Structure formats: structure tokens, C-alpha cells
Amino acid sequence: MEDPEEKAKLEADLHIAEVDIDYAIYHPFLERYTSLYAAPGKEEKGEKEDEKEKKSLLEDLHTPRPPMWAVIEKAREEGKAALEKIQNRRPQEDEAGGMDKQKKLSAAKKKKGGDGDKMDESEDGGFFEED
């Protein structure tokens, strides 16, 4: 006999595993990838390797996921085109408060003391010299 609770649990685990696969395939090319399944640590003595590996895989299925995982999960509902759009998108400011390259460059210019738009004469390499 099938246990409805066990079936629901297995379906939920299957859903997580399917999104994990799409996360690995469709993660944006230009954004930092966060591994879902970290490399195993040092082995504990006295426990068989196969049992430990099986236990570890089941535990990894229920570990916290990065924010991009939820984005991929939602895009799966919209289809392959939505997943490919995410995969090919440009880097954006992430949820952790990081900045993309352009914003970092602008912040660095402001930190130097300039307003970001004006350059010192030495910065333009003398190319735009007036006669």
C-alpha cells in the first residue's frame, strides 16, 4: 500500500531535485554561482562510506538554498524561455547588498574625491589636449 504522507514527501523531494538541476543549468552566466551541494568534509571514523554518503545526500536536499534558487523555481513555471532569459541576463545588484561592476566603478570615483563625471588631466592620457 502507498502511504499518502510518504508519497507527498517524495514528490516534494523530487521537486527540489528538479529545481536543483535547473539551478545548475540555468544559473546566470555572469553571476557568481553558489554550490548547492558542498564538497564533503572529513570522514567520521566508524561509519561506512556508503551509509554516510546516502545520509549526506538526503540531508543536502533539505539545506537552505541561495536566493537565485527561488528565482529559478518561479521561472520553471513560465517555461524554458524564462529560464534562458535568466541564464543570459546581465549582473544586477544582489539581495545581499553587493554592487555590480558599473556601480563599484562609480563609487570608487566618488571616493577619490571627484564627482564621477570629471576627470583629472592625467586620467585622459593627454588625448584631448587643446591647442
C-alpha positions in Angstrom: 0.0 0.0 0.0 1.0 3.6 -0.7 1.3 5.9 2.2 -0.1 9.3 1.2 2.3 11.2 3.5 5.3 9.3 2.2 4.2 10.0 -1.4 3.8 13.7 -0.7 7.3 13.8 0.9 8.8 12.0 -2.1 7.1 14.4 -4.5 8.4 17.4 -2.6 11.9 15.9 -2.7 11.6 15.3 -6.4 10.5 18.9 -7.0 13.5 20.2 -5.0 15.9 17.9 -7.0 14.4 19.1 -10.3 14.8 22.7 -9.4 18.4 21.9 -8.3 19.1 20.6 -11.8 17.6 23.7 -13.4 19.5 25.9 -11.0 22.8 24.3 -12.1 21.8 24.5 -15.8 20.2 28.0 -16.0 22.1 30.0 -13.4 23.1 33.3 -14.9 26.4 33.1 -16.7 27.7 36.4 -15.5 26.8 36.0 -11.8 28.7 34.2 -9.0 27.5 30.6 -8.7 26.8 29.2 -5.2 27.1 25.5 -5.0 24.1 23.6 -3.6 26.0 20.5 -2.6 29.2 21.4 -0.9 32.1 19.0 -1.0 32.0 16.5 1.9 34.2 17.2 4.9 36.5 14.8 6.6 35.0 11.4 7.1 34.0 10.3 10.6 35.6 7.1 11.8 33.5 4.0 12.4 30.8 4.8 9.8 30.6 3.1 6.4 31.3 5.4 3.5 28.1 4.4 1.5 25.8 4.9 4.5 27.4 8.3 5.2 27.1 9.3 1.5 23.4 8.4 1.4 22.7 10.2 4.6 24.6 13.3 3.4 22.7 13.4 0.1 19.4 13.3 1.9 20.5 16.0 4.3 21.7 18.2 1.4 18.3 18.0 -0.2 16.9 19.9 2.7 19.6 22.5 3.3 19.0 26.2 2.8 19.1 27.4 -0.9 20.6 30.6 -2.3 18.2 33.4 -3.4 18.7 32.5 -7.1 17.2 29.1 -6.4 13.8 30.6 -5.8 14.1 32.7 -8.9 14.8 29.6 -10.9 11.9 27.8 -9.2 9.5 30.5 -10.2 10.8 30.7 -13.8 10.3 27.0 -14.2 6.6 27.6 -14.1 6.8 30.0 -17.1 8.8 27.6 -19.2 12.2 27.2 -20.8 12.3 30.6 -22.4 12.0 32.3 -19.0 14.9 30.1 -17.7 17.1 31.0 -20.7 16.3 34.7 -20.1 17.6 34.4 -16.6 20.7 32.5 -17.8 21.6 35.2 -20.2 20.8 38.3 -18.1 23.3 40.9 -17.1 24.6 41.0 -13.5 22.4 43.0 -11.1 22.7 44.3 -7.6 22.2 41.2 -5.5 20.0 40.8 -2.4 23.0 40.8 -0.1 23.7 44.5 -1.0 26.5 43.8 -3.4 27.1 46.1 -6.3 27.6 45.4 -10.0 30.8 46.5 -11.7 29.5 49.8 -13.0 28.2 50.9 -9.5 31.6 49.8 -8.0 33.4 52.0 -10.5 31.2 55.0 -9.9 31.6 54.6 -6.1 35.4 54.4 -6.5 35.5 57.6 -8.5 33.4 59.4 -5.9 35.6 58.1 -3.1 38.7 59.6 -4.9 37.1 63.0 -4.5 35.7 63.6 -7.9 32.0 63.7 -8.8 32.4 60.7 -11.1 31.9 62.7 -14.3 35.0 64.9 -14.4 38.5 63.5 -14.9 41.9 64.9 -14.0 44.0 65.9 -17.0 46.3 63.0 -16.3 43.5 60.5 -16.5 42.6 61.2 -20.1 46.2 60.4 -21.2 46.5 63.8 -22.9 44.4 62.7 -25.9 42.0 65.6 -25.7 44.6 68.4 -25.4 43.6 71.8 -26.6 46.0 73.7 -28.9 
